[in-house]
Each structure stands twice: as C-alpha cells, then as structure tokens.
Amino acid sequence: MEWILISIFSAIIIFMTVYSLIKVFNIAYKRRELSLRKFRLLVTASFLAGLLVGSILPFFYQKIFDGIL
C-alpha cells in the first residue's frame, strides 16, 4: 500500500512540472517567440506526456514494491 502514497506524490510533482511548462510556453507565446501552432503542439505534447507518465507510474511502483517485499 505504500506505493499508492508514492504514486500520488509523484503525480503531484509531474503535474506541477507540466503546469510550469505550460506557463513558460504561454510567456514565450506572448513574447512572439512561439507561433500559435507550435504553442498548441508543445502544450498538448507536455500535457499528454505528463498524463501518460502519471498514469503508468503506479504500476511500476507496485512491481518494485512487490519485488522488494
């Protein structure tokens, strides 16, 4: 059951990172350093990557703890 708590904290860290990246992309877009197409692509890619990693991570933690205990 420890892996559930670790997964929750890892997901929080991942989503905070994605949120910060989106803020950075938004600043770059407002400064005209990114086009609208690239901005949308980067935001979507970072969101999907964070969602994928955040949803797969609990299964890896469970396997690690099953192997240890």
PyMOL CGO cylinders between C-alpha atoms (Angstrom):
from pymol import cmd
from pymol.cgo import CYLINDER

trace = [
    CYLINDER, 0.00, 0.00, 0.00, 2.99, 2.29, 0.27, 0.3, 1, 1, 1, 1, 1, 1,
    CYLINDER, 2.99, 2.29, 0.27, 3.16, 2.54, -3.50, 0.3, 1, 1, 1, 1, 1, 1,
    CYLINDER, 3.16, 2.54, -3.50, -0.20, 4.35, -3.58, 0.3, 1, 1, 1, 1, 1, 1,
    CYLINDER, -0.20, 4.35, -3.58, 1.14, 7.20, -1.47, 0.3, 1, 1, 1, 1, 1, 1,
    CYLINDER, 1.14, 7.20, -1.47, 4.33, 7.40, -3.51, 0.3, 1, 1, 1, 1, 1, 1,
    CYLINDER, 4.33, 7.40, -3.51, 2.29, 7.40, -6.73, 0.3, 1, 1, 1, 1, 1, 1,
    CYLINDER, 2.29, 7.40, -6.73, 0.14, 10.27, -5.52, 0.3, 1, 1, 1, 1, 1, 1,
    CYLINDER, 0.14, 10.27, -5.52, 3.14, 12.42, -4.61, 0.3, 1, 1, 1, 1, 1, 1,
    CYLINDER, 3.14, 12.42, -4.61, 4.87, 11.57, -7.89, 0.3, 1, 1, 1, 1, 1, 1,
    CYLINDER, 4.87, 11.57, -7.89, 1.74, 12.52, -9.83, 0.3, 1, 1, 1, 1, 1, 1,
    CYLINDER, 1.74, 12.52, -9.83, 1.58, 15.84, -7.98, 0.3, 1, 1, 1, 1, 1, 1,
    CYLINDER, 1.58, 15.84, -7.98, 5.20, 16.57, -8.90, 0.3, 1, 1, 1, 1, 1, 1,
    CYLINDER, 5.20, 16.57, -8.90, 4.60, 15.61, -12.54, 0.3, 1, 1, 1, 1, 1, 1,
    CYLINDER, 4.60, 15.61, -12.54, 1.52, 17.79, -12.88, 0.3, 1, 1, 1, 1, 1, 1,
    CYLINDER, 1.52, 17.79, -12.88, 3.23, 20.74, -11.19, 0.3, 1, 1, 1, 1, 1, 1,
    CYLINDER, 3.23, 20.74, -11.19, 6.03, 20.39, -13.73, 0.3, 1, 1, 1, 1, 1, 1,
    CYLINDER, 6.03, 20.39, -13.73, 3.57, 20.27, -16.63, 0.3, 1, 1, 1, 1, 1, 1,
    CYLINDER, 3.57, 20.27, -16.63, 1.75, 23.31, -15.27, 0.3, 1, 1, 1, 1, 1, 1,
    CYLINDER, 1.75, 23.31, -15.27, 5.03, 25.23, -15.04, 0.3, 1, 1, 1, 1, 1, 1,
    CYLINDER, 5.03, 25.23, -15.04, 5.96, 24.24, -18.58, 0.3, 1, 1, 1, 1, 1, 1,
    CYLINDER, 5.96, 24.24, -18.58, 2.61, 25.47, -19.86, 0.3, 1, 1, 1, 1, 1, 1,
    CYLINDER, 2.61, 25.47, -19.86, 3.18, 28.80, -18.09, 0.3, 1, 1, 1, 1, 1, 1,
    CYLINDER, 3.18, 28.80, -18.09, 6.59, 29.09, -19.76, 0.3, 1, 1, 1, 1, 1, 1,
    CYLINDER, 6.59, 29.09, -19.76, 5.10, 28.27, -23.16, 0.3, 1, 1, 1, 1, 1, 1,
    CYLINDER, 5.10, 28.27, -23.16, 2.43, 30.90, -22.59, 0.3, 1, 1, 1, 1, 1, 1,
    CYLINDER, 2.43, 30.90, -22.59, 5.06, 33.54, -21.77, 0.3, 1, 1, 1, 1, 1, 1,
    CYLINDER, 5.06, 33.54, -21.77, 7.02, 32.61, -24.89, 0.3, 1, 1, 1, 1, 1, 1,
    CYLINDER, 7.02, 32.61, -24.89, 3.86, 32.84, -26.98, 0.3, 1, 1, 1, 1, 1, 1,
    CYLINDER, 3.86, 32.84, -26.98, 3.01, 36.27, -25.60, 0.3, 1, 1, 1, 1, 1, 1,
    CYLINDER, 3.01, 36.27, -25.60, 6.53, 37.48, -26.44, 0.3, 1, 1, 1, 1, 1, 1,
    CYLINDER, 6.53, 37.48, -26.44, 6.03, 36.20, -30.00, 0.3, 1, 1, 1, 1, 1, 1,
    CYLINDER, 6.03, 36.20, -30.00, 8.84, 33.66, -29.63, 0.3, 1, 1, 1, 1, 1, 1,
    CYLINDER, 8.84, 33.66, -29.63, 6.44, 30.82, -30.45, 0.3, 1, 1, 1, 1, 1, 1,
    CYLINDER, 6.44, 30.82, -30.45, 3.84, 30.62, -33.15, 0.3, 1, 1, 1, 1, 1, 1,
    CYLINDER, 3.84, 30.62, -33.15, 0.31, 29.61, -32.24, 0.3, 1, 1, 1, 1, 1, 1,
    CYLINDER, 0.31, 29.61, -32.24, 0.75, 26.23, -33.91, 0.3, 1, 1, 1, 1, 1, 1,
    CYLINDER, 0.75, 26.23, -33.91, 3.97, 25.46, -32.01, 0.3, 1, 1, 1, 1, 1, 1,
    CYLINDER, 3.97, 25.46, -32.01, 2.42, 26.71, -28.77, 0.3, 1, 1, 1, 1, 1, 1,
    CYLINDER, 2.42, 26.71, -28.77, -0.54, 24.37, -29.13, 0.3, 1, 1, 1, 1, 1, 1,
    CYLINDER, -0.54, 24.37, -29.13, 1.72, 21.48, -30.08, 0.3, 1, 1, 1, 1, 1, 1,
    CYLINDER, 1.72, 21.48, -30.08, 4.02, 21.97, -27.09, 0.3, 1, 1, 1, 1, 1, 1,
    CYLINDER, 4.02, 21.97, -27.09, 1.16, 22.39, -24.62, 0.3, 1, 1, 1, 1, 1, 1,
    CYLINDER, 1.16, 22.39, -24.62, -0.62, 19.31, -25.92, 0.3, 1, 1, 1, 1, 1, 1,
    CYLINDER, -0.62, 19.31, -25.92, 2.54, 17.22, -26.00, 0.3, 1, 1, 1, 1, 1, 1,
    CYLINDER, 2.54, 17.22, -26.00, 3.59, 18.17, -22.48, 0.3, 1, 1, 1, 1, 1, 1,
    CYLINDER, 3.59, 18.17, -22.48, 0.08, 17.56, -21.13, 0.3, 1, 1, 1, 1, 1, 1,
    CYLINDER, 0.08, 17.56, -21.13, -0.18, 14.15, -22.79, 0.3, 1, 1, 1, 1, 1, 1,
    CYLINDER, -0.18, 14.15, -22.79, 3.32, 13.13, -21.69, 0.3, 1, 1, 1, 1, 1, 1,
    CYLINDER, 3.32, 13.13, -21.69, 2.55, 14.11, -18.10, 0.3, 1, 1, 1, 1, 1, 1,
    CYLINDER, 2.55, 14.11, -18.10, -0.74, 12.26, -18.20, 0.3, 1, 1, 1, 1, 1, 1,
    CYLINDER, -0.74, 12.26, -18.20, 0.90, 9.16, -19.64, 0.3, 1, 1, 1, 1, 1, 1,
    CYLINDER, 0.90, 9.16, -19.64, 3.74, 9.11, -17.13, 0.3, 1, 1, 1, 1, 1, 1,
    CYLINDER, 3.74, 9.11, -17.13, 1.40, 9.89, -14.24, 0.3, 1, 1, 1, 1, 1, 1,
    CYLINDER, 1.40, 9.89, -14.24, -0.93, 7.04, -15.16, 0.3, 1, 1, 1, 1, 1, 1,
    CYLINDER, -0.93, 7.04, -15.16, 1.78, 4.42, -15.81, 0.3, 1, 1, 1, 1, 1, 1,
    CYLINDER, 1.78, 4.42, -15.81, 3.95, 5.21, -12.80, 0.3, 1, 1, 1, 1, 1, 1,
    CYLINDER, 3.95, 5.21, -12.80, 1.76, 3.47, -10.17, 0.3, 1, 1, 1, 1, 1, 1,
    CYLINDER, 1.76, 3.47, -10.17, 2.13, 0.13, -11.96, 0.3, 1, 1, 1, 1, 1, 1,
    CYLINDER, 2.13, 0.13, -11.96, 5.93, 0.42, -11.89, 0.3, 1, 1, 1, 1, 1, 1,
    CYLINDER, 5.93, 0.42, -11.89, 5.91, 1.33, -8.21, 0.3, 1, 1, 1, 1, 1, 1,
    CYLINDER, 5.91, 1.33, -8.21, 3.68, -1.63, -7.44, 0.3, 1, 1, 1, 1, 1, 1,
    CYLINDER, 3.68, -1.63, -7.44, 6.03, -4.02, -9.25, 0.3, 1, 1, 1, 1, 1, 1,
    CYLINDER, 6.03, -4.02, -9.25, 9.05, -2.57, -7.45, 0.3, 1, 1, 1, 1, 1, 1,
    CYLINDER, 9.05, -2.57, -7.45, 7.43, -2.93, -4.03, 0.3, 1, 1, 1, 1, 1, 1,
    CYLINDER, 7.43, -2.93, -4.03, 6.21, -6.45, -4.84, 0.3, 1, 1, 1, 1, 1, 1,
    CYLINDER, 6.21, -6.45, -4.84, 9.77, -7.38, -5.78, 0.3, 1, 1, 1, 1, 1, 1,
    CYLINDER, 9.77, -7.38, -5.78, 11.22, -5.90, -2.61, 0.3, 1, 1, 1, 1, 1, 1,
    CYLINDER, 11.22, -5.90, -2.61, 8.68, -7.23, -0.15, 0.3, 1, 1, 1, 1, 1, 1,
]
cmd.load_cgo(trace, "trace")
